[in-house]
Amino acid sequence: MTLGEILERLEREREGAARYNATAPVAAVLASVIEDLRPLAQGPKKPARAEGMMTAKEIAQEFEVGRNWPYDHQKELGGVKLGGALRFPRARVTQYLRRRS
């Protein structure tokens, strides 16, 4: 049974409990469980973007350097792989470019 199927079943149970005015707060409990489970049924969220990290494209646009420049200088810029993509700490990029000027 999938999470979606469980949610559908709980929704039917909640509706039935509410329709028959269940003496215990069954409908309220089921509604609470459904509310907690619904986000899980929608699948994983996109990974949160690391605060203060930039892509090579963002560096090229913001600092007016060539698109390959961040890759050529990834060691100096502190480039790290996050989720399979190369990211650069904004502070380190800014510091490197300031020193270079």
C-alpha positions as CSV (number, residue, x, y, z in Angstrom):
1,M,0.0,0.0,0.0
2,T,1.4,3.4,-1.0
3,L,1.4,6.5,1.1
4,G,-1.1,8.0,-1.3
5,E,-3.5,5.0,-0.8
6,I,-3.1,5.3,3.0
7,L,-4.0,9.0,2.8
8,E,-7.1,8.2,0.7
9,R,-8.2,5.6,3.1
10,L,-7.7,7.9,6.1
11,E,-9.6,10.6,4.3
12,R,-12.6,8.3,3.8
13,E,-12.4,7.2,7.5
14,R,-12.3,10.9,8.6
15,E,-15.3,11.7,6.5
16,G,-17.2,8.7,7.8
17,A,-16.4,9.6,11.4
18,A,-17.5,13.2,10.9
19,R,-20.7,12.1,9.2
20,Y,-21.7,9.9,12.1
21,N,-20.7,12.4,14.7
22,A,-18.2,10.0,16.4
23,T,-18.2,10.6,20.1
24,A,-14.4,10.4,20.3
25,P,-12.5,13.1,18.4
26,V,-11.8,10.5,15.7
27,A,-12.3,12.9,12.8
28,A,-10.0,15.4,14.4
29,V,-7.3,12.8,15.0
30,L,-7.6,11.5,11.4
31,A,-7.5,15.1,10.0
32,S,-4.3,15.7,12.0
33,V,-2.6,12.5,10.7
34,I,-3.6,13.3,7.2
35,E,-2.2,16.8,7.5
36,D,1.1,15.4,8.7
37,L,1.3,12.7,6.0
38,R,0.2,14.8,3.0
39,P,3.5,16.5,2.4
40,L,5.3,13.1,2.4
41,A,2.9,11.8,-0.3
42,Q,3.9,14.7,-2.6
43,G,7.4,13.4,-2.9
44,P,10.7,14.8,-1.8
45,K,11.3,18.5,-1.9
46,K,14.1,20.0,-3.9
47,P,17.2,20.2,-1.9
48,A,17.5,23.5,-0.2
49,R,20.0,25.8,-1.7
50,A,23.1,26.3,0.5
51,E,23.1,29.8,1.8
52,G,25.8,32.0,0.4
53,M,26.8,29.5,-2.4
54,M,27.0,30.5,-6.0
55,T,27.0,28.6,-9.3
56,A,29.6,29.2,-11.9
57,K,27.0,30.8,-14.1
58,E,26.1,33.3,-11.3
59,I,29.7,34.1,-10.8
60,A,30.2,34.8,-14.5
61,Q,27.2,37.0,-14.6
62,E,27.7,38.9,-11.4
63,F,31.4,39.5,-11.6
64,E,31.6,39.7,-15.4
65,V,34.1,36.9,-15.9
66,G,34.1,34.2,-18.5
67,R,31.7,31.2,-18.0
68,N,34.7,28.8,-17.6
69,W,36.6,31.1,-15.3
70,P,35.1,29.7,-12.0
71,Y,35.9,26.2,-13.1
72,D,39.5,27.2,-14.0
73,H,39.9,28.7,-10.5
74,Q,37.8,26.3,-8.5
75,K,40.6,25.5,-6.0
76,E,41.3,29.2,-5.3
77,L,37.6,29.9,-5.0
78,G,36.8,27.0,-2.7
79,G,34.6,25.2,-5.1
80,V,32.8,22.2,-3.6
81,K,30.4,19.6,-5.0
82,L,26.9,19.9,-3.6
83,G,24.3,17.5,-4.9
84,G,26.5,16.7,-7.9
85,A,27.0,20.3,-8.9
86,L,29.9,22.6,-8.2
87,R,29.2,25.5,-5.9
88,F,31.4,28.4,-4.7
89,P,31.1,30.3,-1.4
90,R,30.2,33.9,-2.2
91,A,32.5,35.4,0.4
92,R,35.5,33.5,-0.9
93,V,34.8,34.5,-4.5
94,T,34.4,38.1,-3.5
95,Q,37.6,38.0,-1.4
96,Y,39.6,36.4,-4.2
97,L,38.4,38.9,-6.8
98,R,39.2,41.8,-4.5
99,R,42.7,40.6,-3.9
100,R,43.2,40.1,-7.6
101,S,42.1,43.6,-8.5
